[in-house]
Amino acid sequence: MSKSNNIPSLNLQLSIGGDDCAANGIGSSNEGGIEEQVRLAGIENVYAEKVRELARREMKMAEEDFTRAKMVLEIARQEVQNVERMKEMSVVRKISPTSAVITCRNCHQFFTS
């Protein structure tokens, strides 16, 4: 430290390219680092593409599951409507409880006639 200013003295040297860099191997290690970064970027790109493909497949499977669920819901609605219609018909015709349980159409017609 300089006694007059209380500012530390710094002895810095700056070199921009040139013979010193080549002799120290600075340029060659930097190129190796860039090559390594390019290689890693390529690996990351391949990984990202695989993840995107996996996401696409999962999305397609989810859409197919949703479509199947909608079909099952529609079938259930139709069955509920059929049961309600049969219930209304049994009330209107005043069918006996025994014949309301019979599911075979021929037997059902025999008991309701």
Steps between C-alpha positions, in 0.01 A plus 500: 500500500620842417545708816399831346155412356390197703416337166639156437729477201406235249749364254276369223601379158261471211567287197269475201578197287849489357797274567454483876155339466613239250805415710286457811241287314218741574353493149504122465328436834236756413425319173477173690252662735293619208504154344389352831218756523388415146507128583299555818252721315449222246437246776254737668324552168458124448372464857254787454368343178446167679313677779281683244421169325412339831272793583332467158435129560361564847275773363369266230431226757321751725282613209414137419413433867281810504319385184438156654372662820255713300370186325455318832314802639270507197426127533422549871264787417319284246463218753359742757252630243395143415446418867298819553291421193433146626408640840253744344351224286453274802319776689275586203409138428475415871710190457523272798834499688567141388476581131708815539793279606474276193754611240426256217266675255297187420449419866427864576233517227346174623460632854379847398233380253 
